[in-house]
Amino acid sequence: MLNAILNVYRGTYKALKHPFSDIRMVKKPRCEGSVLLYIAIAAMLVLIYAISFVSFGSILQKTLLVAGAFVLFVVATLGNQKVLQALQLVIVAGALLGFLQLQPIYSLAVMLIVAVLMVAYLFSIEHYKKEPVGAIGSFGFVLLAIGLAFNTGSNPLITGAALGFGALAIAVYSSASFFLYRIRLQIVWVALNIVFAISPLVLFVSNA
């Protein structure tokens, strides 16, 4: 009986002391140990290699992009990072579309549906209340969805702008999430998206 009274008292005191803690708090990862971080870094290096050193549009590049993006999706899931989960699903969808060689208009429709579903999911779980900076990340993966749909050379200006600024938005989101919530996994997405943004921005500037 005494323990029950003490538990009620502790809960009441915590609620009065931090009345908005349930809104501000972002869940810490279930598994944010060194192993998970190293897996994320390995997947990041695979993606950077595929983007920078493998022939554009080759089967090898497409395979590496799908594999690396899927591994990062698993890492984001284990790390309780909802925006990164949504981002990686968008990237996986875009990488898989690379095998199908659809017309840009059909690719755009598919990618926008995926991106809108991801935003709707984040709204449904009220994630933006817990992590307001997640809106920046969502804006980033919507832009990436558009860029991936046009990533066939059909419109280099749109491709460069969407992929470049989308990646920068993700880097800004991950930086903010790291500094606000001290989530180490976000460092991987900061580095990856800074590297990823370079080529599309050069493409954008050269076609502007």
JOURGI-V742765 format. One record per residue. N is the residue number from 0. RES is the residue in three letters. OMEGA is omega in degrees with one decimal (* if undefined). BURIAL is b if it has 9 or more other C-alpha atoms within 8 Angstrom, else e. D_CENTER is the distance of its C-alpha to the mean C-alpha in Angstrom with 2 decimals. Layout:
<<N | RES | OMEGA | BURIAL | D_CENTER> <N | RES | OMEGA | BURIAL | D_CENTER>>
//
This chain:
<<0 | MET | 179.8 | e | 47.65> <1 | LEU | 179.1 | e | 47.28> <2 | ASN | 179.5 | e | 43.81> <3 | ALA | 179.0 | e | 42.69> <4 | ILE | 179.8 | e | 44.00> <5 | LEU | 178.6 | e | 42.27> <6 | ASN | 177.3 | e | 38.89> <7 | VAL | 179.9 | e | 39.32> <8 | TYR | 179.7 | e | 40.29> <9 | ARG | 179.6 | e | 37.27> <10 | GLY | 178.8 | e | 34.90> <11 | THR | 179.6 | e | 36.73> <12 | TYR | -179.7 | e | 36.75> <13 | LYS | 180.0 | b | 33.00> <14 | ALA | 179.6 | e | 32.37> <15 | LEU | -178.2 | e | 34.82> <16 | LYS | -178.8 | e | 33.49> <17 | HIS | -174.0 | e | 29.78> <18 | PRO | -178.1 | e | 29.94> <19 | PHE | -175.7 | e | 26.35> <20 | SER | -179.1 | e | 24.72> <21 | ASP | 179.0 | e | 23.29> <22 | ILE | -173.3 | e | 21.45> <23 | ARG | -171.5 | b | 20.27> <24 | MET | 171.5 | e | 19.36> <25 | VAL | -177.3 | e | 15.85> <26 | LYS | 173.1 | e | 16.34> <27 | LYS | -178.3 | e | 16.61> <28 | PRO | 174.8 | b | 15.19> <29 | ARG | -175.5 | e | 17.77> <30 | CYS | -177.6 | e | 17.60> <31 | GLU | 179.3 | b | 16.62> <32 | GLY | -177.6 | e | 19.54> <33 | SER | -178.1 | e | 20.07> <34 | VAL | -179.7 | e | 19.81> <35 | LEU | 178.7 | b | 16.21> <36 | LEU | 179.6 | b | 15.37> <37 | TYR | 176.8 | e | 17.51> <38 | ILE | 179.3 | b | 15.94> <39 | ALA | 179.1 | b | 12.48> <40 | ILE | 178.9 | b | 14.51> <41 | ALA | 178.9 | e | 16.44> <42 | ALA | 177.2 | b | 13.60> <43 | MET | -179.6 | b | 12.38> <44 | LEU | 177.1 | e | 16.06> <45 | VAL | -179.7 | b | 16.42> <46 | LEU | 178.6 | b | 13.80> <47 | ILE | 177.0 | b | 15.47> <48 | TYR | -179.2 | b | 18.78> <49 | ALA | -177.8 | b | 18.04> <50 | ILE | -169.5 | b | 16.99> <51 | SER | -169.1 | e | 19.82> <52 | PHE | -178.9 | e | 22.70> <53 | VAL | -178.9 | b | 22.75> <54 | SER | -177.5 | e | 24.54> <55 | PHE | 177.0 | e | 22.43> <56 | GLY | -179.7 | e | 22.45> <57 | SER | 178.4 | e | 24.14> <58 | ILE | 179.9 | e | 23.79> <59 | LEU | -179.7 | e | 22.86> <60 | GLN | -179.8 | b | 19.95> <61 | LYS | -180.0 | b | 18.65> <62 | THR | 179.3 | e | 19.22> <63 | LEU | 179.3 | b | 17.47> <64 | LEU | 178.2 | b | 14.33> <65 | VAL | -177.6 | b | 14.37> <66 | ALA | -179.3 | e | 15.31> <67 | GLY | -179.8 | b | 12.85> <68 | ALA | -180.0 | b | 9.78> <69 | PHE | 178.0 | b | 11.56> <70 | VAL | 178.9 | b | 12.37> <71 | LEU | 173.4 | b | 8.90> <72 | PHE | 178.6 | b | 8.43> <73 | VAL | 179.1 | b | 11.75> <74 | VAL | 179.5 | b | 11.03> <75 | ALA | 178.8 | b | 8.28> <76 | THR | 179.0 | b | 11.00> <77 | LEU | -179.8 | b | 13.73> <78 | GLY | 179.0 | b | 12.23> <79 | ASN | -179.8 | b | 12.03> <80 | GLN | -170.8 | b | 8.55> <81 | LYS | -179.9 | b | 8.31> <82 | VAL | 178.9 | b | 5.54> <83 | LEU | 173.2 | b | 3.24> <84 | GLN | 180.0 | b | 6.03> <85 | ALA | 178.2 | b | 6.05> <86 | LEU | -175.2 | b | 3.32> <87 | GLN | 174.8 | b | 5.32> <88 | LEU | 175.7 | b | 8.26> <89 | VAL | -179.7 | b | 8.28> <90 | ILE | 178.3 | b | 8.32> <91 | VAL | 179.3 | b | 10.89> <92 | ALA | 178.7 | b | 12.81> <93 | GLY | 179.8 | b | 13.09> <94 | ALA | 178.2 | b | 14.24> <95 | LEU | 177.7 | b | 16.68> <96 | LEU | 178.3 | b | 18.03> <97 | GLY | 178.5 | b | 19.01> <98 | PHE | -172.0 | e | 21.64> <99 | LEU | 178.9 | e | 23.14> <100 | GLN | 177.9 | e | 24.05> <101 | LEU | 171.4 | e | 24.05> <102 | GLN | -177.9 | e | 25.26> <103 | PRO | -177.8 | b | 22.68> <104 | ILE | 178.7 | e | 23.63> <105 | TYR | 176.5 | e | 22.92> <106 | SER | 179.6 | b | 19.61> <107 | LEU | 179.5 | b | 18.66> <108 | ALA | -179.9 | e | 19.90> <109 | VAL | -176.3 | e | 17.95> <110 | MET | 178.4 | b | 14.57> <111 | LEU | 176.5 | b | 15.36> <112 | ILE | 179.2 | e | 16.45> <113 | VAL | -178.1 | b | 13.28> <114 | ALA | 179.5 | b | 11.23> <115 | VAL | 176.9 | b | 14.10> <116 | LEU | 178.7 | e | 14.24> <117 | MET | 177.6 | b | 10.72> <118 | VAL | 179.2 | b | 11.80> <119 | ALA | 177.8 | e | 15.14> <120 | TYR | -179.6 | e | 13.93> <121 | LEU | 174.7 | b | 12.35> <122 | PHE | -175.6 | b | 15.67> <123 | SER | 178.6 | e | 17.70> <124 | ILE | 178.4 | e | 16.74> <125 | GLU | -176.8 | e | 17.21> <126 | HIS | -176.5 | b | 13.99> <127 | TYR | 174.7 | b | 14.43> <128 | LYS | -179.4 | e | 17.81> <129 | LYS | -177.6 | b | 16.62> <130 | GLU | -176.7 | b | 13.83> <131 | PRO | -179.7 | e | 14.83> <132 | VAL | 176.6 | b | 12.43> <133 | GLY | 177.3 | b | 9.68> <134 | ALA | 177.0 | e | 11.38> <135 | ILE | 177.9 | b | 10.41> <136 | GLY | 178.8 | b | 6.65> <137 | SER | 175.5 | b | 7.96> <138 | PHE | 179.5 | b | 10.35> <139 | GLY | -176.8 | b | 8.11> <140 | PHE | 171.6 | b | 6.62> <141 | VAL | 176.0 | b | 10.30> <142 | LEU | 178.4 | b | 11.63> <143 | LEU | 178.1 | b | 9.85> <144 | ALA | 178.2 | b | 11.33> <145 | ILE | -179.6 | b | 14.60> <146 | GLY | 179.8 | b | 14.60> <147 | LEU | 178.7 | b | 14.06> <148 | ALA | -178.5 | b | 16.85> <149 | PHE | -174.1 | b | 19.15> <150 | ASN | 178.8 | b | 18.37> <151 | THR | -177.0 | e | 21.91> <152 | GLY | -177.3 | e | 23.87> <153 | SER | 179.3 | e | 25.20> <154 | ASN | -175.0 | b | 23.95> <155 | PRO | -179.3 | b | 22.90> <156 | LEU | 178.7 | b | 22.84> <157 | ILE | 179.6 | b | 20.27> <158 | THR | -178.3 | b | 18.23> <159 | GLY | -178.8 | b | 18.36> <160 | ALA | -176.2 | b | 17.72> <161 | ALA | -179.3 | b | 14.76> <162 | LEU | -177.4 | b | 12.95> <163 | GLY | -178.3 | b | 14.21> <164 | PHE | 174.4 | b | 13.64> <165 | GLY | 178.5 | b | 10.24> <166 | ALA | 177.4 | b | 9.21> <167 | LEU | 178.1 | b | 11.41> <168 | ALA | 177.0 | b | 9.96> <169 | ILE | 178.8 | b | 6.53> <170 | ALA | 177.8 | b | 9.17> <171 | VAL | 178.7 | b | 11.25> <172 | TYR | -177.5 | b | 9.01> <173 | SER | 176.6 | b | 8.39> <174 | SER | 179.9 | b | 12.10> <175 | ALA | -179.9 | b | 13.23> <176 | SER | 178.5 | b | 11.71> <177 | PHE | -176.4 | b | 13.37> <178 | PHE | -178.9 | e | 16.60> <179 | LEU | -171.8 | e | 16.89> <180 | TYR | 177.1 | e | 16.17> <181 | ARG | 177.4 | e | 16.71> <182 | ILE | -171.9 | b | 13.83> <183 | ARG | -179.1 | b | 14.30> <184 | LEU | -177.3 | b | 11.26> <185 | GLN | 179.1 | b | 9.35> <186 | ILE | -179.8 | b | 11.87> <187 | VAL | -178.7 | b | 10.57> <188 | TRP | 174.8 | b | 7.33> <189 | VAL | -177.9 | b | 9.97> <190 | ALA | -176.9 | b | 12.35> <191 | LEU | -174.8 | b | 10.46> <192 | ASN | 172.8 | b | 9.38> <193 | ILE | 177.9 | b | 12.89> <194 | VAL | -176.5 | e | 14.49> <195 | PHE | -175.6 | b | 12.70> <196 | ALA | -171.0 | b | 13.76> <197 | ILE | -176.5 | b | 17.38> <198 | SER | 178.2 | b | 18.73> <199 | PRO | 179.0 | b | 17.46> <200 | LEU | 174.9 | b | 18.83> <201 | VAL | 177.3 | b | 22.03> <202 | LEU | 179.8 | b | 22.25> <203 | PHE | -177.9 | b | 21.88> <204 | VAL | -177.4 | e | 24.52> <205 | SER | 179.9 | e | 26.87> <206 | ASN | -178.6 | e | 26.88> <207 | ALA | * | e | 27.00>>
//
